[in-house]
Amino acid sequence: MADQRPDSGASKPKSEAQKTAEAWRASQPYLDSVWQLVGSVVGGGVLGFVLDRWLKTSPWLLLSGLGLGIIAGMVEFIRRVTKLK
């Protein structure tokens, strides 16, 4: 009886909070990739909007900024997601 070790808790079922925390941790790289995509599009749009106002070229730099943001965001999104597999 002296050789028995105390239960380390490995056999205990996980609580809902622990399961939820593990799910969020597992999804974090994918959520980060999505925010990178959104940030690129928004950043390109804001930069294009500001340059349009400053140079009075509306709406061409806004559209160009959005297009470049979409392209850059998609390239980075695909790069990150394929690296996760």
C-alpha distance (Angstrom), angle and dihedral (degrees) to the residues before:
residue distance angle dihedral
M1 . . .
A2 3.78 . .
D3 3.84 90.3 .
Q4 3.80 93.3 64.2
R5 3.76 113.8 108.3
P6 3.78 122.0 -146.4
D7 3.77 116.1 -99.3
S8 3.81 108.8 -92.0
G9 3.80 92.7 -153.1
A10 3.80 93.8 -109.6
S11 3.78 91.6 123.7
K12 3.80 95.3 50.9
P13 3.79 115.5 107.3
K14 3.78 115.4 -111.7
S15 3.76 119.9 -108.6
E16 3.78 122.0 -122.4
A17 3.80 90.0 -107.0
Q18 3.80 91.3 55.2
K19 3.80 91.6 47.9
T20 3.80 90.6 49.3
A21 3.81 92.3 48.3
E22 3.81 91.1 50.6
A23 3.81 90.9 49.3
W24 3.81 91.5 51.5
R25 3.80 91.2 48.1
A26 3.79 91.1 49.9
S27 3.82 92.6 49.1
Q28 3.82 95.1 45.8
P29 3.84 96.9 95.1
Y30 3.81 90.7 51.4
L31 3.80 93.0 47.1
D32 3.79 89.3 48.8
S33 3.80 89.7 53.4
V34 3.79 91.4 51.7
W35 3.81 92.0 50.0
Q36 3.81 89.1 50.2
L37 3.81 89.4 54.6
V38 3.80 93.3 47.2
G39 3.79 92.2 45.4
S40 3.79 92.4 52.2
V41 3.80 93.0 52.1
V42 3.80 93.9 44.8
G43 3.81 92.3 44.4
G44 3.80 92.3 50.4
G45 3.79 91.1 47.3
V46 3.79 94.1 49.3
L47 3.79 92.4 46.4
G48 3.81 91.1 48.9
F49 3.81 91.4 47.3
V50 3.81 92.8 50.8
L51 3.80 92.6 46.8
D52 3.83 90.2 47.7
R53 3.78 90.9 54.2
W54 3.78 92.7 45.9
L55 3.82 96.8 45.3
K56 3.85 96.3 31.2
T57 3.80 93.2 -129.4
S58 3.80 97.1 130.2
P59 3.09 125.0 -159.9
W60 3.79 101.7 2.6
L61 3.78 101.7 77.6
L62 3.81 90.7 43.2
L63 3.79 90.4 55.0
S64 3.80 91.6 44.0
G65 3.80 91.5 49.4
L66 3.79 91.6 49.4
G67 3.80 91.1 48.5
L68 3.79 93.2 49.4
G69 3.81 90.5 45.0
I70 3.79 91.4 52.2
I71 3.80 92.5 48.3
A72 3.81 94.3 45.6
G73 3.79 91.7 44.6
M74 3.79 94.0 49.8
V75 3.82 92.9 47.2
E76 3.80 91.4 51.3
F77 3.82 92.2 42.3
I78 3.80 92.5 52.9
R79 3.81 91.5 44.3
R80 3.81 92.3 52.8
V81 3.80 96.8 43.0
T82 3.79 94.0 48.7
K83 3.80 89.8 48.8
L84 3.83 89.3 55.9
K85 3.79 94.8 59.2
